[in-house]
């Protein structure tokens, strides 16, 4: 083989190896395990371990147990985080862990406080997609829509690192709902996220198709004759739990009612009117569709008045 082609082949192999190394490095950084618990094998110099070997081992063991208990027993995870805090102090990693436990206990405001302090102290504190997902949810639930949109956009860009296919679809649905509610001209962006979610819907088609219908209705493109049934059925949707770690999408306040209104039989005026009123009572002031919902509610009330 001529020398040129040998050199070319070696260059290609070197580039491929470098690319693989970068991908593995990114995946390692996305691990929830704190950097000081990874050691020299992940590029750390191990100074923290050598200086405080006994405490370091106990600290890392406590964190491992805490992450293992996070989903099933957030109270236990919270207690473990307190024990680790007694060893290492208020580290960004511990704030993230404590925030994730608090979110699952329904303490969204306290969780968000932990998350924002962790991000301020360490920009790499949320490289793990699951932690970033919890951060985005906490921002939404605690009434910080601009932060939620920012975090969901970053999260979608890292969705390839999510190892649970259903959670990946859930976060894409959530991202779509948040940019639709709060981002100027967010409909196209939301449709893009929903297109990603459709590739591996895993039983979440009602949420995906329902949000697509809501986007069409809000854009003035949904035409349904009175008495026509919307698809999918409302029975396929469950009210989301704010503290849920995965499984069911968490939508911005009021958007679940807007989704149900879009899916309700267009001839069922009382139900649609009540759902739009419920949306108005729950939606955040930053929701871009409040004025349109007020007009819809007034129009449906007028239909009721004529019926009398």
DALINUR-V136677 format. One line per field, one symbol per residue. psi: psi as a letter, one per 40 degrees, with the letter a starting at -180 (. if undefined). A space follows every 10 residues. Layout:
BEGIN
psi: ???
END
This chain:
BEGIN
psi: hidddddddd dddddddddd ddddddddde iehideedad dfeieedddd dfdddddddd dddddddded ddgddddddd dddddddeag iddddddddd dddeeegddd dddddddddd dheedfdhdd dddddddddd defgdddddd ddddddeede ehehdddddd dddddddddd dehhfedddd dddddddddg dfeedddddd ddddddddef ehhhihehhi hiideehihi hdehdachih iihddddddd ddeiheegdd dddddddddd ddiideheed dddddddddd ddddddd.
END
